[in-house]
Every structure is written in C-alpha cells, then in structure tokens.
Amino acid sequence: MLLRSDGVYPYYYINKNNITNIIYLNHLLVESDRGISLANIEGLNSNNELTLKNKLQNKKFRCDNEANYIKNTLTFYDEFEIEIPISEKENLRLRSMLDINTVSVEQTGDMKCSIYNDIVKIAKPLEF
C-alpha cells in the first residue's frame, strides 16, 4: 500500500499547460486510517497552482473508496496513483515518484534510459 509509511514523499501531476509539477505530501494517520496532508508546494507559482495550494493547505485527507472534498477523503487510482479532491466537482490524480525505480519485468534497460532521457529533455533548472 502506497501510504503505509509515515513521512514526506514526492508526488507529481501534469497541469493543463502540460507542465509537470511536484508536490510533497505527508503520509500520516488520519482518524485511525491512513491519509495525507500537504507538506510543501514551494515551487508552485502560477495562479492555478496557487489556487491548488490554498485549497489543500490546511486539509487532511483519509483513505476511502472515493475522493470527496466535503468528507476529506482520497482514493487510490492504481498502485502508484492517488486521487484527491480539490473542489466539490474536481479531483486531481497525483502519481508517486516512488515508482521511478520500480523494476517491471516488461521494462528493458533501453526503455528505462528512454524514460530518463525524456525526463531530462523536459526538465527545467531551478531559479533561486
């Protein structure tokens, strides 16, 4: 299970402008269930991402069978993805970065190199 260990973990999503954003989530215990809270969204700076930050800043989501903004629940989409509500009508799928080094029987060395090359092509330097 993705959220089984406490700690801060990186997740990413691709926004409507096809830009990859990374956020950090706390994995924690929420009402005797596993859940998450927002750890850090320092890198977000567009209006859409700032809106996301404001919506999630003080919320804790616990695991359930559905993502529900009113009930503060999230759900699993697949082994490495969770779906969290960002409003009553909109959910966001976040993919854990823990899957990057997960070996699949179907992945060859060339395929892994291709994935890393694609990541490097779209990566942008951090501005300080």
C-alpha positions in Angstrom: 0.0 0.0 0.0 1.4 3.4 -1.1 0.6 5.3 2.1 1.7 2.7 4.7 4.8 4.5 5.9 4.8 7.9 7.7 7.0 10.6 6.2 7.1 13.2 3.4 7.0 11.8 -0.1 7.2 13.5 -3.5 4.3 13.3 -6.0 3.8 14.8 -9.4 1.0 15.7 -11.7 0.8 17.3 -15.2 -1.2 20.5 -15.3 -3.4 21.7 -18.2 -0.5 23.5 -19.8 1.4 20.2 -19.9 3.8 21.2 -17.2 4.9 18.7 -14.6 4.5 19.9 -11.0 6.0 18.3 -8.0 4.4 18.5 -4.6 5.3 16.8 -1.3 2.7 15.1 0.8 2.9 13.9 4.4 1.8 10.3 4.8 0.1 10.1 8.2 -2.6 8.6 10.4 -5.9 10.5 10.0 -8.8 9.3 12.2 -7.3 5.9 12.6 -7.0 5.5 8.8 -4.0 6.2 6.6 -4.1 9.6 4.9 -2.2 12.6 3.7 -1.7 16.3 4.2 0.2 18.9 2.2 3.9 19.2 3.1 5.3 21.7 0.7 4.3 23.4 -2.5 7.2 26.0 -2.7 7.7 25.6 -6.4 4.2 26.4 -7.4 3.8 29.9 -8.7 1.1 30.1 -11.4 -2.4 31.2 -10.5 -3.7 27.7 -10.9 -1.1 26.2 -8.7 -1.5 28.9 -6.0 -5.2 28.2 -6.0 -4.4 24.5 -5.5 -2.1 25.4 -2.6 -4.8 27.4 -1.0 -7.4 24.6 -1.4 -5.1 22.0 0.1 -3.0 23.9 2.6 -4.9 23.1 5.9 -6.7 19.9 4.8 -6.0 16.3 5.8 -7.4 13.5 3.6 -8.0 10.0 4.8 -8.2 6.9 2.6 -11.7 5.8 1.4 -13.4 4.3 -1.6 -14.0 7.7 -3.2 -12.4 11.1 -3.4 -14.7 13.5 -1.7 -13.9 17.2 -0.9 -16.6 17.5 1.8 -15.7 14.3 3.6 -11.9 15.0 3.2 -11.3 11.6 1.6 -8.9 10.3 -1.1 -8.8 7.1 -3.0 -6.3 5.0 -4.9 -6.4 5.2 -8.7 -3.7 2.4 -9.1 -0.7 1.1 -7.3 1.3 4.4 -7.5 -1.5 7.0 -8.0 -3.9 8.6 -5.6 -6.9 10.8 -6.4 -7.6 13.7 -4.2 -10.5 16.2 -4.4 -9.5 19.8 -5.0 -13.1 21.1 -5.0 -16.6 19.6 -4.8 -16.5 19.0 -8.6 -12.9 18.4 -9.4 -10.3 15.7 -8.5 -6.6 15.6 -9.1 -4.5 12.5 -9.7 -1.1 12.5 -8.1 1.5 10.0 -9.1 4.1 8.9 -6.5 7.7 9.3 -7.5 8.4 6.1 -5.7 7.6 4.2 -8.9 10.6 5.7 -10.8 13.0 3.0 -9.7 10.4 0.2 -9.6 11.5 -2.6 -11.9 8.9 -4.0 -14.2 9.6 -7.3 -16.0 8.4 -5.6 -19.2 10.9 -2.7 -18.9 14.3 -3.2 -20.6 17.4 -1.2 -20.0 16.8 0.8 -23.2 13.2 1.6 -22.1 14.5 2.9 -18.8 17.1 5.0 -20.5 14.5 6.4 -22.9 12.3 7.4 -19.9 15.2 9.2 -18.2 16.1 10.9 -21.4 12.6 12.2 -21.8 12.6 13.5 -18.2 15.9 15.3 -18.8 14.5 16.9 -22.0 11.6 18.5 -20.3 13.4 19.3 -17.0 14.0 23.0 -16.3 16.6 24.5 -14.0 15.6 25.8 -10.6 15.7 29.5 -10.3 16.9 31.0 -7.0 
